[in-house]
Amino acid sequence: GAVRVITRLLHPAMRRLFPDIPSDHPAMGAMTFSIVSSMLGLNNASIPISIRAMQALQKLNPNPASASNAMCLFLVITSSSVQLLPTTAIAALAKAGSMDPTKIILTTLLATICSTLGSIIACLMLQSRSPREAHV
């Protein structure tokens, strides 16, 4: 249920960030599912989905010799470590004997918001300066 709710909430942002990707294209679904998996701390599940998303984006790429803007932006988003629930860190802290391993949730959320927004802004600024535009 959580995946479905987050996916629905994320869809408008994904459409704005990736206007050249049709909303019904498999790449959009794979990208959204990968980002939602990362948000929920399911990084091992998001890696194969991210690879499938990149493969689908490559099929839409007009210049297969270089990465498209959509591919670069998706890589930036997935690399910025979008996380709502840092399950791995919480588990490590609990195993190490922390009295309150969930105390890191707020700081992790603030850090991931800053890193993701900063990464997206930097990527979009660089793309706007780029002479080549990928049109799908």
C-alpha positions in Angstrom: 0.0 0.0 0.0 2.8 2.4 0.9 4.5 1.9 -2.5 1.2 2.7 -4.3 0.6 5.8 -2.3 4.1 7.2 -2.7 4.1 6.3 -6.4 0.8 8.3 -6.9 2.3 11.3 -5.0 5.5 11.1 -7.0 3.9 10.9 -10.4 3.3 14.7 -11.0 7.0 15.4 -10.1 8.2 12.7 -12.3 6.2 14.1 -15.3 7.7 17.5 -14.7 11.3 16.2 -14.3 11.1 13.9 -17.3 8.8 15.7 -19.8 10.3 13.8 -22.8 9.4 10.4 -21.4 5.8 9.3 -22.1 4.0 8.6 -18.8 2.9 5.2 -20.0 6.4 4.1 -21.2 8.0 1.3 -19.2 11.0 3.6 -18.4 8.7 5.9 -16.4 7.3 3.0 -14.4 10.7 1.5 -13.7 12.2 4.9 -12.7 9.3 5.7 -10.4 9.4 2.2 -8.8 13.2 2.5 -8.3 13.0 5.8 -6.6 10.1 4.6 -4.4 12.2 1.5 -3.4 15.1 3.7 -2.5 12.8 6.0 -0.5 11.7 3.1 1.6 15.2 1.8 2.2 14.9 -1.1 -0.2 18.2 -0.4 -2.0 18.9 -4.0 -3.0 15.5 -4.1 -4.7 16.0 -0.7 -6.5 19.3 -1.6 -8.2 17.9 -4.2 -10.7 14.9 -1.9 -11.3 17.3 1.1 -12.0 19.2 -1.0 -14.5 15.9 -1.9 -16.3 14.9 1.8 -16.2 18.3 2.8 -17.8 17.8 0.1 -20.5 14.4 1.4 -21.3 15.7 5.0 -21.4 18.5 3.9 -23.7 15.8 2.6 -26.2 14.4 6.2 -26.2 17.8 7.8 -26.6 18.2 9.4 -30.0 22.0 9.2 -29.6 23.0 5.8 -28.2 26.7 6.8 -28.0 26.0 9.2 -25.1 23.6 9.4 -22.2 20.4 11.4 -22.7 19.4 14.2 -20.3 16.7 11.9 -18.8 19.4 9.2 -18.2 21.7 11.7 -16.5 18.9 13.1 -14.3 17.7 9.7 -13.3 21.3 8.7 -12.4 21.6 11.9 -10.3 18.4 11.2 -8.4 19.2 7.6 -7.7 22.8 8.5 -6.7 21.7 11.2 -4.3 20.3 8.5 -2.0 16.6 9.5 -1.7 15.5 8.0 1.6 12.4 8.4 3.8 13.2 5.4 6.0 16.9 4.5 6.6 16.3 0.9 7.4 19.9 -0.2 7.0 21.2 2.5 9.3 18.5 1.8 11.9 19.2 -1.9 11.8 23.0 -1.3 12.3 22.4 1.1 15.2 20.0 -1.4 16.8 22.5 -4.2 16.4 25.2 -2.0 17.9 23.0 -1.5 21.0 21.6 2.0 20.4 18.9 3.0 22.9 17.0 4.8 20.1 18.1 3.8 16.6 15.2 5.6 15.0 16.4 9.0 16.3 18.3 9.4 13.0 15.1 9.5 10.8 14.6 13.3 10.9 18.3 14.1 10.2 18.4 11.5 7.4 15.2 13.0 5.9 16.7 16.5 5.9 20.0 15.3 4.5 18.3 13.4 1.7 16.0 16.3 0.8 19.0 18.7 0.6 21.2 16.2 -1.4 18.4 15.3 -3.8 17.2 18.9 -4.5 20.8 20.1 -4.8 21.6 17.3 -7.3 18.4 17.9 -9.4 19.0 21.7 -9.5 22.7 21.2 -10.5 21.8 18.6 -13.2 19.0 20.8 -14.7 21.3 23.8 -14.7 24.0 21.9 -16.5 21.4 20.5 -19.0 20.1 24.0 -19.7 23.6 25.1 -20.6 24.2 22.0 -22.8 23.9 22.6 -26.6 22.4 19.2 -27.2 18.9 18.5 -26.1 17.5 15.0 -26.2 14.0 14.9 -27.7 12.2 11.7 -27.5 
